[in-house]
């Protein structure tokens, strides 16, 4: 009897602990009925979840999904983590010069100025619980914090994964952000975390939004309006990925974005494996001036959802951007490749294909 009571007590404590952990605001909440209705009306929603444009099994190796995850969690290759602190530059973001420029904060977090607007993409700048249980930044890469961020005209979130949607960072920069653009469903997190509902534009693929320079609101445009007629616009575009903040799979959308100010265009690639979207984006929207491409956290066991090195090369050539900056590396180890490998991949593509790749160390001010 004593053993049973002890076991029940342990179970009760475990259940209470789980409830307390899962009640943390970082895990979000269920979508409102209005948001749920819009989600389910999407052409990309089928059979209870969002779908990619082509079939996308998450695991592509010859091992089971459980075995794949176990191998990743137990892998201890020393090359995954740099032995020494990485070089990084601390730029004063509140006193940036005029002109179109970017500053990368490592992984997929970066700021860019285009025209008179400052954009911030997928900022992950703090390591608080529960994100700290899943990721640890390389030494020397965590020199930027929310306090360093300037006023942000538009925050862009590409999807809900922990390495792109960080509660602690978004909580701390909320007062600096005028507007937010994100894929369908992701707006629920932002509202829950205190962002005004009317500051959030939640888009489906191929929907566009105009940023007004005179008012702090967002106006969603009809898809019949062309990108060329807009002075400052953001178009939500497809990518080939997935979503799962915790247990529920593909209940929010993932996306890439095209930002245009006057005639200049920037492609925000987000996460996603290779498919035909790059050639289609080039055909539909013309040549872009700068493209951010995912480069890192790839593996043959999940080759459909991240760009493998050979696929990165194809994607860059098919999009045919004037200039490229690769991200998704040099801060976290979320795949078993060597930490320095993505930098080598980008350099090889630049040299062998005569592509203008602008990659620089974290924090470097780069003009484009």
N, C-alpha and C positions, 0 to 999 in steps of 0.2 A: 504493500500500500504506500509506503514511504517513497519508493522508487517512482511509482505512478504520479504521486503528488509533485515530486521534484521535476519529473518530465513535463507535467502540465504547466508548472510554474515557468520552466524554461521556454516552453512554447508560447505562453502568454506574454512573456517579456519580449520574445522575438517578434510576435505579432504587433505589440505596441510600438516597438522600435521601428518596424517597417512602416506602420501607419504614420508615425512622426516624420520619418524620412520622406515618404512620398507626399506628405502635405507641404513640403518645402515649395515655395513659389516657383523655383526654377523648373519644376516639373509641369507647370502650366495648369490648365483646367479644361473641362469639356467646352466645346464651342457653343455659343448661344444658338437658339433655334433659328434666328435669322441668318447667322453665318453658316450654319449647317445646311440650310435650304439652298444658299448660293453655292456652296461646295458641291452638293449633289446635283445641281443643275449644270455643272461644268461638263463640257464635251470630253474632258480628260478623266472623268469619274465613271468607273464601270465596275459593277459587281462589288460594291461596298468599299472601293478604294481608288485612289488616283493611279493611273497607268502611264507608262512610258509610250512613246510613239511606236516602238517595236518591242517585242517580247524581251524581257531583261531578267533572266535568272540571276540572283545575287551572287551565288557561288558557282565558279566556273572550273575549278580544279577537279582532280580525280578523287578527292577525299570528301567525306560527308561534311555538312555544315558544322556539326558539333566538333568533328576532328579539326576542321580548319580553324575554328575559333580557339580551340585548345592549343593548337600549335602556335598560334599568334600570341596568346596570353603567356605561354611558357617559354617563348623564344628569348634567349638572352645573349644574342650576338652583340659583341661589344661595339661593332661598327654602327649600330643603330643610334648611338648617342656619342656626340663629340667629346673627346677627352678634355679639351680646353674650352674656355668661354669663347663664344663666337664674337667676331668684331661687329659692332653696331655703332651707329651715329645718333646722337640725340639732337634733333633739329627742333628749334623753337617754332612750334606749329601756330602760335598766336601772332607771329610776325613773319609770315611767309611772303615772299616777293610776289609781284604781279605776274600774270601769265599762267599758262596751262602746265601743271606740274603734278607729281605724285610723290607720296612718301609711304613706303611699305613698312609694316610693323611685325613682319614674320607671319608664317602660315598664310591664311587667307584674309588677313586684316590689312586694310590700306585706306589711305585718304587720297583723293585727287581733286584738284581745282580745274574746272572747265568753265571758261567764261567768267562770270561773276559769282558762280555757285561753288560751294565746297561740299563734296560728297564723301561719306564714310561708309565703307563696305565691311560687313561681318566682323565687327570689332570684338576681339577676345583679349582683354587687357588686364584681367584679374584672375587669380586662381583661388576662388572660394569654394567651399563645399556646396554642392556635390561634384562640381566640375573637377575639383582638385583630386578626386579619387580616380579620375579617368585619364587625366593629362598632366604632364609636368613639362614646363618649358626648358629648353636647353639653357645652360648657363650663359649669361650675357645677352639673352634675347628678350628679357622682360623689362626693358628700360623705359617703356612707355606705359602710362597709367591713364585712367579716365581724366585725371586732373590736367594732363597734358593736352587734351583735345580742345580745339578751338570751337567757335560756333559752327554748327553743322546745318547747312541748308537742307540737305537730304541724306537720311540714313537709308542704306540699301541692305536688306537681309535676303540672302539667296535661298536659305532653307533652315530647318529647325535643328539640325544636328548640333551637338554640344560644342564642337570646334568652330561653329559659325554663329550660333545664337546663344550668347552668354548673359545670363540673368544679372550677375554682379556688375558687369560692364554697362549694360543697358540701363540698369537702375541708376548708376552713378553719372551717366551722361545725359539723362532724360531732360534736364533743364537746359541743355545746350542744343537740343535737336528741334528744328522747326517742323520737319516733315519726315515721314517714313514711307518707303515703298517696299513691299514684300509679296510673296506668292500667297495664293488662297489658303486660308486657315491659319497662317502664321500670325496674322493680326490679333488673334485671340490672346497670344502670349503678351504682345505689346500692350493691349488694353488692360490685361490683368496686372501688368507691371507699372501701370500708371500713365501710359501715354494717352493723350486725348484721342477719342475716337475719330474726330474730324481731322486729325493730323495724319491719319494712316490711310494709304491707298493700297488695297489688297487686290492683286491682279491675277488673272488667268493668263495662260499663254496667248500671245498676240494681242493682248489688251495694252492700251497706251494711257499715259497720264501726262498732263501738262503741269509744269511747275510755274505758278504765277509769281512774278517778282514783286507784285504790289500787295498781295494778301497772303496770310499764313494758312492757306487752305489748298487742297488738291482737287482737281477737277478731272474725273475719269472721262475719257473721250470715247466716242463711238468708233468701232473698228474701221468704219468707212472713211474716217478722216485720215489723211496721209501724214506720214512722219515729216515730209518736207514742208508742210504748212505751219509747223510749230517752231516757236523760237527756242523753247527749252522743253525737252520731253524725255520720258523714259518708257521704253517698250519692254514688256515681259516676254521672254522667249523660252523655248523648250531647252531642256538638257536631259541627260539620261542618267537618272539617279534614283533615290528612294528617300523615304522619311520614316523615322521611328524614334521619338524622344525617349520612350520607355518600352511599353509593351505593344501599343497600337501601331500597326504598320501602314504607311502610305495614307494617313488621314489628313495630312497637309501636303501642299504642292511644293515642288522644288523648281528652280528656274535659273536662267541666265537673264541678263538685261542689256539693252542697248540704250545708252545715254547720248542725247544729241543736244548741243547748244549751237544755234545757228547752223553752220555747215559742218561743224566738227563733231565726230562721233567716237565714243568709247564703248567697247564691248566688255561687260563684266561676266566672265564665263561661269562662275559658280563651280560646283562639283558635277562631274558626270563623265561616263565612259563614251567611247566613240560611236557615232552614227552619222547619218547624212545631214545633220542640221547645219554644219559649218558651211557647206556648199550652198545650202538653201538660204541661209542668212546673207551670204555674199551676194547671191542673185537678187534677193528681195530688197535689201537695204543698201547695196553698193559697198564700196571699200570703206573700212573704218580706219580711223587715224591711230588708235591704240587698242590693243586687245589684251586683257588679262586671262591667261590660261592656267588651269590647274596642272601642276607638275609635281607629283609626289604622292605618297601614301598609296601607291599602286602595288599590285601583286597579281600574279597569274590566277590566283584562287578567287579574285573578285574583279576580273578584267573588264566586266561589263559596266561597272559603276564608277571607275576612275580611269583616267587616260594612261595607258601603258606608254612607255617611251616612244615606241614606233607609231602609236596612235596620236601622240602629241605632235609628232612631226607632220603626219597627214592632216591633222586638224589645222595646224598653223598654215600649211600650204593651201588648204581649201578655203579658209576664211580670207587669206591674202590681206591681212592687215598691214598698214604701213609700218607699224612698230608693235612690239610684243613685250610684255612683262610677265614672267611666270611666277606663280605663287603656290601655296599649299605645301611648303617645305621650310626647312631651316628653323623650326621652332618646336614642333612636337614630333614624336616618333609613333605613328599610328599604323605603320606597315613594316615588314621585315627587311626592307632594302637599307643599304648604308645611308647614313644621314646626308652625305655629300653627293650622292649619286644624281639627284635632280639637277644640281648646279652643273655637273658634268654633261648631263643630257642636253640642257639648254645651250651650253657652249658648243657642243658638237653640232647641233641643228643650225645654230647661227653661222658657224664656219662652213659647214658642208652645203648648206642651202642658201647662203647669202641672205639670211633673214636678219632684220634689225631687232635684236633682242636687247632690251635695256636693263636687264637684271643688275642690281647693285646690292650691297649689304643693307641690312635692316636700318631704317632711319635716314638713308641717304635721300637728299632732295634731287629728284630727277625731272627734267623738263621734257616735254613731248610736243 
